[in-house]
Amino acid sequence: MALANDCLQKAVGPSEPYEFLTVYPHNTVPGHNLQDKINSELSDGDTTYNASVLFKSFPFNSSYPIPVYTPARIERSVRNGLDPCLSLVKQKKAWEHYKDVLLNSCDKSIVEDISSSEEFKEKTRMNVHPNVALLTLHMEKDPDQHFNASYNWYFSGSNIEIINAGDSKFLIRPDGTTGEILFSPLVLQKNQWIPEIEFDAELRFNLKNCGPPCQVDVINNNALIRGKTRICQLMLKEKDEKIAIEQLCDITGSNSNPFISASLNNEKINEFCTLTPGELLIWNVSLTSPVSKLNLNLEQGNFVDSWGHVHYIGADTVLFADRKAIHIFDLRTNNNNKDNLTWPVDNLVEICEEISCCNLDNRGINYVGTNHHLLSLDIRKGWSQRWTHGITSSPTMIKLLHRNLQNLIFVASQRSDSVVLIQNDCEDGDSNISRVHPYLLPSLRESLHLARFNGLCLDHLLNSRFSMSLTGLSCLEDKYINVIRCTSIGDIFWQTLRSSGDDESHNSANLSNDDLKRFEEFEFKCEQDYKNSSQKSRVTSVKNTENLMDSPLLLEPWDIDTLLDESDDSSESAPERSECDSNSDEEYDFENTVSNWLNNYSQEMSAFIEYSIDEEEISAKPKTFITNEDSSTKMENHEAQLSPKEETKISDESSQNVFLNLSSNADDSIFSIQNTTKERLSKPIPTIKKKYVSGF
């Protein structure tokens, strides 16, 4: 504990830790790797020796992520920066905002009167307040009744994986946003797996208008593909010396009951489980209906939203995670009492944290990710380790790579494009120790910046491709350690980790010649895809700029003098030089010049340009003011959207004129504004003596 306090004071200063949290975000707080058990090689009094034992430097040199496949075909909206993964988040926020507006326009007494009315219980039709009717119609337009988050948790878990088919390896990846899945072969060259670019060797599978895959789970040559409304289990088989895809199972859901998570059974390959809101379903590939169903009747406080995660930890044992705790289910019993099989995280993390991802290693250790920490859970003894991953947003993916006596844990976030590597060493059969702090790998934005530093990828078309959400993560070990990333539009980026003592490791601070060549090819293909796009840009509408000219903007003296010089055709009236010279310190009264300029150009400023798409011509029209008839028409149009807080019958004709008095008052105010505007444009602006000093 003394060592931790010393390191914390050196990092953040002598202030208390809670004072630091009031100034900086929680993810920036440095935290040591916490272990439940430390071996006996530590010394009680020698702090320097303990630091050398517990804290090691990062043992790898990381390259920058490089694009390896042809860029995915995207629409113009995506090219302009619209992330398809976050479109649901934006739609839900817009829907919530308008719902709050309608709720604020309805009195609480109106809703209570309707719910307690006997007429409402007996009749199927009744008269309600117009605002309540609008609210009812708006509630039916909910984009997703189960979703409410700042990121798209339907993509929790990776949508890319490495699958084996005999001696061959394939990378399962989405084909853009088309809903197709590609099985891209990997070739072994010089003891290193590299992607094969030839498209003839790729295998394709269509999800039939289900959208891009959200999660892929692989065991040997079996793959479970989860979409929002569809589940497919596929198997790669060799036929006539060729690899073919065989579909074992196909389950179709609905938007009202979507699939949130899915997992294959490692010991019973024909069995898998799915998670829907409130239900855990067990399926068999030979049956079209679930084998068993388990209702998740947990405490209501744990359900912050409908997110959840499931994976098998045994042949008949399933781990389920919600936002607040980890639960274990034994599928052989119908006992729903989970008091002794629940591990909450409240006492281990901050109050603002929630569980967002989970995974299981080959030794039965479950890794649980929260907003700021990564936790290690051994169901035989409970929580055992904790790391501070340092990612700015909630992690959504955890990938594990077991090598020798080490577990390499890759934690990735959807929103921040961050991938953190954590090394966890196994000392014996029962204990783990982590001597290396979490290390943040280079991101896609860093790769783009470095490529532009070398004079490549300068086209603006690449900005959106390197800033999309991260939806896929996978790792592969050969001569080196390969980290594969996938964005929400289907672009694949390859990254390599080499040991620090490797003689072949190049300078990780720069891109190699091969990397620069890949970037150049990727940029060229992006430009070709844009040129070959069938969608052409055209003007659909032009905003009316009439209101923007109501308040003329006062220009600087040098700008006014320049405009006056250009507008005057007579050379005699033009001054030899500007009266306000930038190199002069003399006082200059420029208010008269501003007033004269406004009087001369007030007529031109009151005109606006209107563009007609059909006639394709530009015409200047004088500015017209709002009349009584126009204003009353606009007020009547707004009446249908929002009515005053008075209970009236919809069928009553008097409800059509509720804004009659307001309309007349608004007309009077509009006429006063018009007179004021005319006087302001017809009279010169009064001048006020000011001083102007050049250089300030």
MARLO-241387 format. One record per residue (C-alpha): x, y, z. Coordinates in steps of 0.05 Angstrom, whole numbers. Example, Ala and Ser with C-alpha at 12.3 -4.5 7.8 and 13.67 -1.06 7.14 Angstrom:
<vexlos>
      px      py      pz
     246     -90     156
     273     -21     143
</vexlos>
This chain:
<vexlos>
      px      py      pz
       0       0       0
      58      47      15
      86      34     -55
      18      50     -86
      12     116     -48
      83     137     -68
      71     123    -141
       3     158    -140
      33     221    -109
      89     222    -161
      38     215    -217
     -17     264    -194
      17     305    -141
      10     307     -65
     -66     318     -68
    -114     265     -46
    -142     216     -98
    -214     240     -91
    -192     311    -106
    -161     286    -171
    -227     254    -191
    -263     320    -186
    -217     351    -238
    -201     296    -288
    -242     238    -317
    -240     172    -282
    -206     137    -340
    -144     182    -331
    -131     160    -259
     -69     116    -257
     -82      50    -224
     -37      -8    -207
     -52     -80    -225
     -86    -110    -164
     -74    -183    -146
    -108    -226     -94
     -44    -265     -83
      29    -244     -88
      85    -295     -87
     138    -297     -32
     194    -266     -73
     174    -196     -50
     212    -161       5
     176    -126      61
     224     -68      67
     258     -60      -1
     209     -18     -42
     257     -12    -101
     264     -87    -106
     189     -97    -102
     179     -47    -159
     229     -84    -203
     192    -149    -190
     121    -124    -198
     129     -74    -255
     159     -95    -322
     165     -57    -387
     122     -73    -446
     155    -133    -480
     131    -120    -552
     142     -71    -609
      76     -55    -642
      67     -34    -715
      12      11    -739
     -54     -18    -765
     -51     -24    -841
    -110     -35    -889
    -103    -103    -923
    -166    -114    -965
    -202     -74   -1018
    -241     -17    -985
    -314     -34    -973
    -367      -2   -1016
    -403      52    -978
    -459     101    -990
    -451     175    -996
    -479     187    -926
    -425     141    -897
    -372     175    -939
    -394     241    -908
    -383     214    -839
    -448     178    -819
    -429     117    -778
    -478      59    -793
    -464      29    -725
    -486      93    -689
    -546     108    -731
    -592      73    -682
    -562     114    -625
    -577     179    -661
    -647     158    -679
    -662     138    -607
    -635     204    -580
    -678     244    -629
    -739     203    -610
    -725     213    -535
    -717     288    -545
    -784     296    -580
    -817     251    -528
    -793     298    -473
    -821     357    -511
    -889     325    -515
    -887     304    -442
    -872     375    -420
    -932     399    -460
    -979     351    -423
   -1000     365    -351
    -992     307    -303
   -1065     313    -285
   -1086     299    -357
   -1052     231    -357
   -1076     213    -288
   -1148     230    -307
   -1144     184    -367
   -1115     125    -329
   -1166     130    -274
   -1226     145    -318
   -1282      93    -318
   -1298     113    -389
   -1229      91    -410
   -1239      23    -378
   -1307      10    -409
   -1300      40    -479
   -1249      29    -533
   -1256     100    -558
   -1256     165    -518
   -1239     238    -525
   -1170     257    -501
   -1127     318    -501
   -1093     331    -569
   -1024     330    -536
   -1038     261    -508
   -1058     237    -577
    -993     264    -606
    -954     229    -550
    -989     164    -564
    -973     167    -638
    -900     184    -622
    -892     125    -574
    -912      78    -631
    -853     105    -672
    -800      81    -622
    -739      58    -663
    -724       3    -612
    -762      -5    -547
    -706     -47    -517
    -648      -1    -534
    -625      60    -495
    -549      72    -493
    -494     117    -517
    -464      62    -560
    -494       5    -601
    -490     -55    -554
    -520    -101    -607
    -448    -104    -633
    -420    -127    -566
    -372    -183    -583
    -332    -186    -646
    -361    -194    -716
    -296    -223    -744
    -262    -288    -726
    -210    -338    -750
    -239    -406    -768
    -201    -470    -784
    -217    -517    -841
    -166    -573    -841
     -98    -542    -851
    -129    -478    -878
    -149    -416    -842
    -203    -366    -861
    -221    -297    -835
    -296    -288    -826
    -312    -215    -840
    -372    -174    -862
    -376    -148    -934
    -390     -76    -918
    -461     -63    -896
    -494    -108    -948
    -509    -166    -900
    -462    -214    -934
    -407    -252    -898
    -340    -267    -930
    -293    -325    -913
    -226    -296    -935
    -169    -347    -938
    -103    -336    -902
     -37    -359    -933
      23    -382    -893
      88    -351    -919
     154    -353    -881
     119    -378    -819
      70    -320    -820
      -3    -318    -838
     -20    -263    -888
     -86    -246    -922
     -97    -269    -993
    -124    -213   -1036
    -152    -257   -1093
    -227    -254   -1091
    -236    -320   -1128
    -216    -358   -1065
    -267    -323   -1020
    -331    -357    -997
    -395    -318    -988
    -457    -327    -946
    -518    -280    -948
    -557    -264    -885
    -620    -246    -927
    -634    -173    -910
    -613    -181    -838
    -560    -127    -840
    -487    -136    -822
    -469    -190    -771
    -465    -166    -699
    -427    -224    -668
    -388    -285    -692
    -371    -344    -646
    -324    -398    -673
    -304    -468    -648
    -260    -508    -695
    -295    -508    -763
    -363    -486    -735
    -386    -414    -735
    -447    -383    -702
    -468    -318    -736
    -514    -271    -697
    -551    -214    -728
    -603    -171    -694
    -661    -213    -719
    -626    -277    -745
    -582    -333    -720
    -544    -380    -766
    -496    -437    -751
    -448    -453    -808
    -395    -506    -818
    -337    -508    -867
    -329    -576    -901
    -282    -601    -954
    -315    -628   -1017
    -278    -649   -1079
    -214    -616   -1054
    -252    -551   -1044
    -278    -517    -982
    -354    -507    -980
    -402    -475    -930
    -457    -518    -900
    -514    -486    -863
    -535    -526    -801
    -587    -481    -770
    -625    -417    -786
    -669    -381    -735
    -707    -318    -751
    -728    -268    -697
    -763    -201    -698
    -748    -129    -681
    -794    -134    -621
    -754    -192    -593
    -682    -184    -619
    -622    -228    -605
    -574    -194    -558
    -520    -248    -548
    -505    -319    -570
    -453    -373    -554
    -433    -442    -579
    -426    -501    -532
    -353    -522    -532
    -369    -594    -510
    -436    -603    -547
    -422    -574    -615
    -495    -582    -638
    -521    -539    -581
    -519    -464    -572
    -554    -412    -530
    -584    -344    -546
    -604    -285    -503
    -666    -244    -517
    -695    -190    -471
    -711    -227    -407
    -702    -298    -434
    -645    -348    -443
    -659    -400    -497
    -623    -465    -510
    -624    -491    -582
    -605    -553    -620
    -586    -551    -693
    -633    -609    -710
    -695    -574    -681
    -731    -510    -701
    -755    -493    -631
    -714    -482    -568
    -698    -543    -525
    -707    -504    -460
    -723    -434    -438
    -702    -397    -376
    -736    -334    -352
    -686    -286    -322
    -727    -262    -263
    -672    -224    -230
    -676    -162    -186
    -704    -103    -224
    -647     -59    -201
    -597     -98    -242
    -633     -84    -307
    -609     -15    -326
    -625     -33    -398
    -636     -96    -438
    -563    -111    -451
    -535    -178    -430
    -481    -228    -446
    -480    -304    -444
    -427    -357    -456
    -417    -430    -436
    -368    -445    -380
    -385    -519    -381
    -426    -571    -417
    -489    -553    -377
    -468    -487    -344
    -479    -418    -373
    -452    -351    -349
    -499    -292    -355
    -478    -220    -344
    -521    -159    -336
    -499     -88    -320
    -488    -100    -246
    -469    -172    -233
    -447    -240    -260
    -494    -299    -253
    -484    -374    -263
    -540    -420    -287
    -541    -496    -284
    -584    -519    -343
    -597    -587    -311
    -640    -558    -256
    -700    -512    -255
    -678    -477    -192
    -680    -401    -203
    -651    -384    -135
    -586    -350    -153
    -565    -321     -85
    -504    -366     -81
    -486    -360    -155
    -482    -285    -163
    -420    -240    -162
    -437    -166    -160
    -385    -114    -180
    -409     -56    -137
    -354     -64     -85
    -298     -69    -137
    -310     -10    -183
    -333      63    -181
    -407      79    -173
    -410     104    -245
    -386      38    -275
    -426     -18    -308
    -409     -84    -340
    -403     -79    -416
    -366    -143    -441
    -342    -212    -419
    -300    -270    -443
    -273    -337    -420
    -202    -364    -427
    -181    -437    -435
    -166    -445    -360
    -236    -425    -336
    -219    -353    -317
    -274    -303    -336
    -253    -232    -355
    -305    -178    -343
    -298    -108    -372
    -329     -45    -341
    -325      28    -359
    -256      38    -327
    -232     -30    -304
    -221    -102    -326
    -236    -155    -273
    -215    -228    -268
    -265    -278    -239
    -250    -349    -218
    -316    -381    -200
    -278    -427    -151
    -256    -369    -107
    -287    -305    -133
    -254    -241    -158
    -179    -247    -163
    -150    -189    -205
    -165    -118    -228
    -134     -73    -281
    -147       0    -300
    -151      -4    -376
    -152      71    -388
    -201      70    -447
    -244     133    -451
    -309      96    -467
    -340      30    -447
    -303     -31    -476
    -346     -76    -520
    -298    -132    -539
    -248    -177    -503
    -203    -225    -542
    -155    -275    -510
     -92    -307    -537
     -58    -362    -497
      16    -371    -509
      64    -411    -465
      45    -391    -393
      16    -324    -412
     -53    -297    -428
     -53    -237    -475
    -118    -199    -464
    -140    -150    -518
    -194    -101    -495
    -226     -57    -548
    -278      -2    -548
    -329      13    -601
    -331      89    -595
    -258     109    -584
    -222      61    -631
    -177      40    -574
    -146     -29    -564
    -109     -43    -499
     -63    -103    -489
     -58    -133    -419
      -8    -189    -403
     -27    -238    -349
      25    -290    -328
       8    -358    -298
      55    -376    -241
      24    -442    -222
     -41    -478    -234
     -82    -433    -187
     -53    -363    -187
     -39    -308    -238
       2    -245    -234
       6    -186    -281
      72    -148    -281
      59    -104    -341
      11     -45    -340
     -42     -41    -395
     -12     -16    -460
     -51      24    -511
     -36       0    -582
     -31      50    -639
     -99      68    -668
    -126      78    -738
    -123     153    -732
     -49     150    -714
     -37     108    -777
     -73     159    -820
     -34     216    -789
      32     180    -801
      13     164    -873
      -3     237    -887
      63     256    -855
      94     215    -911
      52     250    -964
      -1     195    -973
     -76     190    -960
     -86     265    -967
    -154     256    -999
    -213     275    -954
    -249     211    -974
    -205     172    -924
    -225     214    -864
    -290     176    -852
    -259     107    -864
    -208     117    -808
    -258     147    -759
    -313      94    -759
    -333      53    -698
    -295     -11    -683
    -341     -72    -687
    -292    -130    -697
    -228    -154    -663
    -188    -218    -671
    -118    -242    -657
     -74    -296    -689
      -6    -322    -669
      47    -347    -716
     119    -322    -719
      91    -257    -690
      25    -237    -658
     -26    -208    -707
     -82    -162    -685
    -139    -155    -735
    -190     -99    -731
    -256     -87    -768
    -294     -22    -772
    -369     -14    -777
    -366      -8    -854
    -325     -73    -862
    -254     -46    -872
    -201     -93    -844
    -136     -68    -813
     -76    -113    -795
     -28     -99    -739
      34    -139    -717
      67    -146    -649
     140    -168    -648
     181    -184    -586
     227    -129    -563
     289    -173    -571
     272    -193    -642
     327    -171    -690
     277    -164    -748
     234    -113    -711
     235     -47    -748
     226      21    -719
     154      24    -695
     154     100    -697
     148     100    -772
     116      61    -829
     156      11    -870
     160      12    -946
     109     -44    -951
      62      -6    -905
      67      57    -948
      53      16   -1010
     -10     -13    -977
     -34      57    -959
     -22      81   -1030
     -62      24   -1060
    -118      34   -1009
    -123     108   -1026
    -124      94   -1101
    -181      43   -1093
    -221      91   -1050
    -216     143   -1104
    -236      92   -1158
    -296      71   -1116
    -318     144   -1110
    -311     156   -1185
    -349      93   -1203
    -406     110   -1156
    -473     116   -1192
    -497     169   -1145
    -484     239   -1170
    -485     303   -1129
    -541     352   -1144
    -574     411   -1110
    -640     391   -1077
    -657     455   -1040
    -629     523   -1022
    -645     556    -956
    -677     625    -957
    -627     675    -929
    -677     732    -921
    -676     731    -846
    -600     732    -843
    -599     803    -872
    -644     833    -819
    -585     853    -776
    -527     879    -819
    -459     862    -793
    -413     921    -781
    -349     912    -821
    -280     935    -804
    -257    1002    -832
    -209     971    -881
    -263     926    -910
    -311     984    -919
    -259    1027    -952
    -242     971   -1000
    -315     960   -1019
    -326    1034   -1029
    -265    1038   -1074
    -289     979   -1117
    -361    1006   -1123
    -341    1075   -1145
    -328    1077   -1220
    -301    1148   -1218
    -227    1150   -1209
    -232    1221   -1182
    -274    1201   -1122
    -229    1143   -1104
    -178    1162   -1049
    -105    1154   -1062
     -98    1110   -1001
    -140    1086    -944
    -153    1137    -891
    -142    1085    -838
     -72    1063    -854
     -49    1001    -816
      19    1035    -805
     -11    1099    -776
     -26    1113    -704
     -72    1173    -718
    -142    1173    -691
    -195    1159    -743
    -270    1168    -738
    -297    1111    -780
    -370    1111    -756
    -391    1160    -811
    -361    1114    -863
    -400    1055    -835
    -465    1095    -835
    -454    1119    -907
    -439    1048    -930
    -502    1020    -898
    -545    1075    -929
    -515    1062    -998
    -522     986    -996
    -586     977    -955
    -625     966   -1020
    -579     910   -1042
    -578     878    -973
    -654     873    -972
    -653     826   -1032
    -641     751   -1030
    -623     698   -1081
    -671     640   -1095
    -649     580   -1135
    -700     541   -1175
    -682     468   -1188
    -733     457   -1242
    -717     519   -1283
    -643     520   -1262
    -639     595   -1259
    -622     647   -1207
    -669     705   -1196
    -663     763   -1147
    -726     783   -1112
    -737     842   -1066
    -747     828    -993
    -820     822    -971
    -845     827    -901
    -892     779    -866
    -965     798    -871
   -1024     785    -826
   -1051     730    -871
    -984     693    -874
    -974     696    -799
   -1043     671    -782
   -1034     614    -832
    -969     593    -799
   -1001     595    -730
   -1058     550    -754
   -1008     501    -783
    -972     496    -716
   -1038     483    -680
   -1041     411    -704
    -973     396    -673
    -980     426    -604
   -1042     453    -570
   -1047     491    -504
   -1055     454    -439
   -1131     453    -437
   -1174     392    -440
   -1217     395    -502
   -1251     345    -546
   -1217     329    -611
   -1283     329    -649
   -1302     398    -622
   -1298     452    -675
   -1278     504    -624
   -1211     468    -616
   -1192     493    -685
   -1189     565    -661
   -1152     559    -595
   -1097     604    -620
   -1143     659    -647
   -1126     709    -593
   -1052     691    -595
   -1053     699    -671
   -1080     770    -667
   -1029     789    -615
    -974     759    -657
    -997     800    -718
    -992     865    -679
    -922     848    -656
    -902     829    -727
    -926     897    -753
    -887     933    -700
    -825     893    -719
    -836     911    -792
    -841     985    -778
    -779     982    -735
    -741     946    -790
    -762     996    -843
    -741    1054    -800
    -675    1021    -785
    -660    1011    -859
    -684    1080    -881
    -649    1122    -828
    -575    1128    -818
    -544    1096    -757
    -526    1147    -704
    -451    1153    -696
    -412    1149    -632
    -342    1176    -626
    -291    1121    -619
    -216    1117    -623
    -180    1069    -668
    -107    1053    -659
     -72    1011    -711
     -41     946    -687
     -92     928    -633
</vexlos>
